[in-house]
Amino acid sequence: CAAYDKEIFVSLGGFIKRTLFNEDMIYAAKAAKAGYKIAYCGDAKVYHSHNYSAKEQFHRNFDLGVSQADHPEVFSEFASEGEGVRMVKETAAYLWNNGYKRMIPRLFILSASKWLGYRLGKGYRRLPDKLVQKFTSDPSYWKRKALKRAVEHIDGSKGYGKNPDKEGV
């Protein structure tokens, strides 16, 4: 949930053309590096939620991990795991202290699914393609990625050492 200055957004090229997830964060990093400010409005009210199953959380966080692995220029300075652990602890304490103890096992199952998906996504390059296809929430992304690699391999004008993940399709 964000608002952008259209002129600045367009002048910086908008959202990245080739990413699985986090296009907003990647854009924000680009804007900050260009000298623009990012404002966090903690008093803004936004109602947005998902009621994902453990399996859906796994897929979503796998894609999140892939995005972070593919864009170290944005994400290498910030560790996500610490915030996640803090959130689980605070949520478990809230549930315990407010009479929702029966919800704590679900919290831990969902949190474990998120963490496992995220860690596997961060290391996706070491996984067989079949597992990547099974773990992602967007199999078509990987088909487009494979097609781009094949075209660049055939088309010598792009060069054989070029990283196909850094440019749009």
N, C-alpha and C positions, 0 to 999 in steps of 0.2 A: 504494500500500500504506500504509494509514493506519488508526488507531484513533481513535474519537471518543467523548467523553462524551455518552451518549444524551440526558441532560437538557439539556445546553447545546446540542447539535445540534438538538433539537426546539424549544427556546426561541428559537433564532436562525432558525428556519424551514427548517432542513435545506439540502439542495442547491438551487441555483437551478433553477427549473422550465424555463427556456427558454435552453439553451445547446447548442452543437454539441459542445463539448469542454471540458475543464478544470474541470468542476463542483467537483472537490475543491480546486483552488487558489483558486477564487472563494469557496468556503465558508471556507477557511483565512484569506483576507484579511478576510472579514466577521467571523470570530471574533477575529482580531487587533485589528481596529478597535473591537470591542466590549470590548476589554481582556483577552481571554484570551491565553494563551501557546501558541505552537506549538513543539513539541519535535522536534528532529531526532535520531534515534538511529542514529548512524553504525555502531555495532557490531551492529545488528539484521541478521539474515540473512533475506533474502527472495529466493526464486528465481522470477524472472519474466522471460520473454524472448519476443520475436517474431522470426520468421525471415521478415521482409517482403521482397518483391521491390522493385526500384527504383520500379515503378509504385505499389505499395501504400504505400511510404514517401512518395511524392509526395502521394497522396490524404490520408494521415494528417496530414502536415505542412501541407497546404492547410487542413484543418479546424482545426489548431492555430493557424495564422495568423489565420483568421477569428475564432476565439474571442478571441485577443488583441486584434484590432481592435475587436471588439464590447464589450470590457471594459477600456478604458483606465484605469479607476479602479483596477484591479488590476495591470495589466501595463505601464503606461507608464513606471513608475519603473525597470524592469528590462529590460535589453537581452539578448535570448536569443542573438543572433548571436555575441557574443564567446565565450560558453561553448562553443558549437558548434564554432567554429574551433579553440579550445584542445583540445577532445576529439578532433577529427580529427587534429591534429598529434601529440598524445600517442599515439593509437592507431596512426598510421602509423609513428612511431618504435618503438613496441613491436613491431609486425609486422616491421619492418626488422631490429631488433636480435635478434629471437628466431627468425629463420629462416623467417618467413612472408611473404616478399617477394611471392610470387604472389598474395596476398590484397589487396595495396595497391590495384590497379586497381578491385576491387569496392568497397573502402572509399570511394574517390573517386566512383565512380558513385552509390552509395547516398547519400553525403553531398551530392552535387550535386542529386540528386532531392529530398532533404529540404529543402535550401536553396531551390530553385526553388518547390516547393510552398508552403513557408512564406511566401516573399516575395509570391507571387501571392495567397495567402490573406489576408495583411495588407492588400492592396490590392483585395480582392474587390469593393468597391463600384464600382470603375472598370471591371469586367469585364462583358461581356454575360451575361445570365442563362444562355444556352446553355453558355458556358464554365464558369460556376460549377457547373452541374449535372454537367458532364463531369469537373470536377476534384475534387469532393467525394467522400467515402466514404459519405455519407448523403443521397442525393437527396430522400428523404421529408422531411427537416428543412426543406428549402427550399420544398417544396410546402406544408407546414404554415405556414411563415413567410408565403408569398404569400397563403394563405387568410386568415390573421389580418389582414393588411393590408387585404384586400378587405372583410372584415367590419367592421373599424374605420372604413373609409371610408364604408360604408353607415350604420353606427350612429353617429350624431352624438353620442351620450352619451360616447363615448371621446375625442372631439375630433379634428380633422383634423391637428393638429400633433404628436400623440402619437407617441413612438417605439415601434413594436410589438415591438422586440427586447428591451425592458427588462422586459417582464412575461410571465407564464406564459400558455400557451394553454389 
